[in-house]
Amino acid sequence: MTERSERSDRPGLRPRARRLLARPVSGRTGPDARFGTRLLATSAATALAAVPFSLALVLVESRWPPLRRLDQGAAEWLHRTALDHPAWVRMLEFLTHVAWGPLTMRLLVAAVVVWLLWQRAIRLAAWASVTAVAGGLVGLLAKNAVERARPHLPDPVSQAPGFSFPSGHAMTATTSCAVLLLVLLPLVPRGWRPAAWALAVSAVLGVGGTRVALGVHWVSDVVGGWLLGLAVVTATTLAFEAWRGDVGRPLTTPAQGLEPELVAAHPEPPAGGRDVGRPRSR
């Protein structure tokens, strides 16, 4: 049998090959192609968000001299300042353990989750819960993997148990403030949204500053906590945006909040359904 006759025995081969080759360049994409695109975009964005933390981890593990000098110099200067101002230390203790403490942050997130469930925003409640829990678990795993010792200062003004890198307070503040901001921002009038952002950023920066000023963390611990918290929030947020795409909703920006439809009577479509409602005007 000749090569030509072999090809004639498979008449559907060429048309099928043409269809397969034309599919990637055609304007029409099926659900599998859309899922693959979102999956690749989510993976790439998460990897990019994790790069700064990975770089900080490498510098800490390698004991990079410039970073060690920065950590040591900041710790010694702030420790001398704390010893000279006992009232300042008491204020820092209140801020780090009460106002911006991990327990306070987690209780606020839990209250928001309960409210979201009452509003029947089930998926947004799940996102908030997963972000908070994942942040705590990832931070704990990172601490035990790195096993960095906390600062040892003469006449310390505060004590903290466990390892140092990354800062759990800084990471909890980052993930919690991100959850509160991205969930509640649609409820805030547009003119007040910059103030909401400023409040969240101040809390995140403030709690990091208290940990270094009290001598229980290095500067790089705090920065590592911020970066790892941002990586966790990025990963879970991109997963939530993928769900929005699946139900036919447009992608959002940080200025809008994670679910602008939260102001609507029915913020989320039923399981397996498509979006049919629109938010009420504010």
C-alpha positions in Angstrom: 0.0 0.0 0.0 1.4 3.4 -1.0 1.8 6.4 1.3 -1.0 8.2 -0.7 -3.4 5.4 -0.1 -2.6 5.3 3.6 -3.5 9.0 3.9 -6.7 8.4 2.0 -7.8 5.8 4.6 -7.9 8.6 7.2 -9.9 11.3 5.5 -10.7 13.1 8.8 -7.1 13.6 9.9 -6.4 16.8 8.0 -9.6 18.6 8.8 -9.2 17.7 12.5 -5.6 18.9 12.6 -6.6 22.2 11.0 -9.3 22.7 13.6 -6.9 22.0 16.4 -4.3 24.3 15.0 -6.8 27.1 14.4 -8.4 26.9 17.8 -5.7 28.8 19.7 -5.8 31.7 17.3 -9.6 31.9 16.9 -11.6 34.5 18.7 -13.8 31.9 20.3 -12.6 30.1 23.4 -14.4 27.5 25.4 -14.6 27.1 29.2 -11.5 24.9 29.3 -9.4 27.5 27.4 -10.7 30.3 29.7 -9.9 28.2 32.8 -6.4 27.5 31.5 -5.8 31.2 30.9 -7.0 32.2 34.3 -5.0 29.4 35.9 -1.8 30.5 34.2 -2.4 34.1 35.0 -3.1 33.3 38.7 0.0 31.1 39.0 2.2 33.8 37.4 0.8 36.6 39.6 1.2 34.5 42.7 4.7 33.6 41.9 5.6 37.3 41.2 4.0 38.3 44.5 6.1 35.7 46.3 9.4 36.9 44.8 10.0 39.8 47.2 9.5 37.5 50.2 11.8 34.9 48.7 14.5 37.5 48.2 14.1 38.7 51.8 14.3 35.0 53.0 17.5 34.5 51.0 19.1 37.6 52.4 18.2 36.6 56.0 19.4 33.0 55.6 22.7 34.2 54.1 23.2 36.8 56.8 23.8 39.5 54.2 26.1 42.0 56.0 24.2 45.2 54.9 21.0 43.7 56.2 22.6 42.6 59.4 23.9 46.1 60.0 20.5 47.6 59.3 18.8 45.2 61.7 21.3 45.7 64.4 21.5 49.5 64.1 17.8 50.0 64.2 17.4 47.6 67.1 20.0 49.3 69.2 18.8 52.9 68.4 15.2 52.1 69.2 16.1 50.2 72.3 18.0 53.2 73.7 15.0 55.4 72.9 12.6 53.0 74.6 14.8 52.9 77.8 14.7 56.7 78.0 10.9 56.9 77.5 9.0 54.4 79.7 5.6 56.0 78.9 6.3 55.4 75.2 6.9 51.8 75.9 3.5 51.4 77.7 1.8 53.0 74.7 3.7 50.7 72.3 2.6 47.7 74.4 -1.0 48.8 74.2 -0.8 49.2 70.4 1.0 46.0 69.7 -1.1 43.8 72.0 -4.5 45.4 72.1 -5.3 48.0 69.4 -3.3 46.2 66.6 -2.8 42.8 68.3 -3.4 39.5 66.4 -6.4 38.7 68.6 -8.1 42.0 67.8 -7.4 41.6 64.1 -8.8 38.1 64.0 -11.9 39.0 66.0 -12.6 41.8 63.5 -12.2 39.4 60.6 -14.4 36.8 62.4 -17.1 39.5 62.9 -17.0 40.4 59.2 -17.3 36.7 58.2 -20.4 36.3 60.4 -21.9 39.4 58.8 -21.1 38.2 55.3 -22.8 34.9 56.1 -25.9 36.8 57.3 -25.8 38.8 54.1 -25.6 35.4 52.2 -22.3 36.4 50.6 -21.1 32.9 51.2 -18.1 32.9 48.8 -16.8 36.2 50.0 -17.1 34.9 53.6 -15.1 31.8 52.5 -12.5 34.0 50.9 -12.1 36.0 54.1 -11.8 32.9 56.2 -9.4 31.1 54.0 -7.2 34.2 53.7 -7.0 34.7 57.5 -6.4 31.0 58.3 -3.9 30.5 55.4 -2.0 33.6 56.5 -1.6 32.2 60.1 -0.6 28.7 59.0 1.9 29.9 56.3 3.5 32.3 58.8 3.8 29.6 61.4 5.4 27.2 58.9 7.8 29.9 57.7 8.9 30.7 61.3 9.6 27.0 62.1 11.4 26.5 58.8 13.8 29.5 59.3 14.2 29.3 63.1 15.7 32.8 63.4 16.4 34.0 66.9 14.8 37.1 68.2 17.0 40.2 69.2 19.0 39.8 72.4 19.3 43.2 74.0 20.6 44.3 77.4 17.8 45.3 79.8 14.9 44.4 77.3 11.7 46.3 77.6 9.5 43.5 76.2 9.6 39.8 75.6 8.0 37.5 73.0 8.2 33.7 72.6 9.0 31.7 69.5 11.1 32.4 66.5 11.6 35.8 64.8 11.2 35.6 61.0 8.7 36.5 59.7 6.9 38.7 62.2 3.5 37.1 63.0 2.1 40.4 64.1 3.1 42.1 60.9 1.7 39.3 58.8 -1.6 39.1 60.7 -2.0 42.8 60.4 -1.4 42.7 56.6 -3.8 39.8 55.9 -6.5 41.1 58.3 -6.4 44.7 57.1 -6.5 43.5 53.5 -9.6 41.4 54.3 -11.4 44.2 56.1 -10.5 46.7 53.4 -11.4 44.6 50.3 -14.6 43.4 51.9 -16.0 46.6 53.3 -14.7 49.1 50.7 -17.9 48.9 48.6 -19.9 50.1 51.6 -17.7 53.1 52.1 -18.7 56.3 50.1 -16.2 57.1 47.4 -15.1 60.3 49.0 -14.1 58.4 52.2 -12.3 55.5 50.5 -8.8 57.2 50.6 -9.3 57.6 54.4 -10.1 53.9 54.7 -6.9 53.0 52.7 -4.9 55.3 54.9 -6.3 53.8 58.1 -5.4 50.2 56.9 -1.9 51.2 55.8 -1.3 53.0 59.1 -2.3 50.0 61.1 0.0 47.7 59.1 3.0 50.0 59.3 2.2 50.9 62.9 2.2 47.3 64.2 5.4 46.6 62.4 7.0 49.6 64.0 5.9 48.6 67.5 7.5 45.2 67.1 10.9 46.7 66.2 10.7 49.5 68.8 9.9 47.0 71.6 13.0 44.9 70.6 11.2 41.7 69.9 11.8 41.7 66.1 14.4 42.8 63.6 13.4 45.2 60.8 13.8 42.4 58.2 11.3 40.2 60.3 8.7 42.9 59.9 9.3 43.4 56.2 9.2 39.6 55.7 5.8 39.5 57.4 4.4 42.2 55.2 5.7 40.6 52.0 4.5 37.1 52.9 1.1 38.5 53.9 0.8 40.3 50.6 1.6 37.0 48.8 -1.1 35.1 50.6 -3.7 37.9 49.9 -2.7 38.0 46.2 -3.1 34.2 45.8 -6.6 34.0 47.5 -7.8 37.2 45.7 -6.8 35.9 42.3 -8.8 32.7 43.1 -11.8 34.8 44.0 -11.4 36.8 40.8 -11.4 33.5 38.8 -14.7 32.6 40.3 -16.1 36.1 39.3 -15.1 35.4 35.8 -16.8 32.0 35.9 -20.1 33.6 36.8 -19.9 36.4 34.3 -18.8 39.2 36.5 -16.2 41.8 35.6 -12.8 41.8 37.2 -12.4 44.4 40.0 -9.6 46.7 41.1 -8.4 47.3 44.7 -10.1 50.7 44.6 -13.5 49.0 44.1 -13.2 46.3 46.7 -13.4 42.6 46.1 -17.1 42.3 45.5 -18.8 45.7 44.6 -22.1 43.8 44.3 -22.1 43.6 48.1 -24.4 46.6 48.2 -27.0 44.7 46.1 -30.0 42.9 47.6 -28.5 39.6 46.4 -24.7 40.0 46.4 -23.9 36.6 45.0 -25.6 34.3 42.4 -26.8 30.9 43.6 -24.4 27.9 43.4 -23.8 27.0 39.8 -25.7 30.1 38.5 -24.8 33.1 36.5 -24.9 36.7 37.6 -28.2 38.3 36.9 -28.3 41.1 39.4 -26.7 44.6 39.6 -25.7 46.5 42.7 -27.9 49.3 43.9 -26.6 52.8 43.2 -25.0 54.6 46.1 
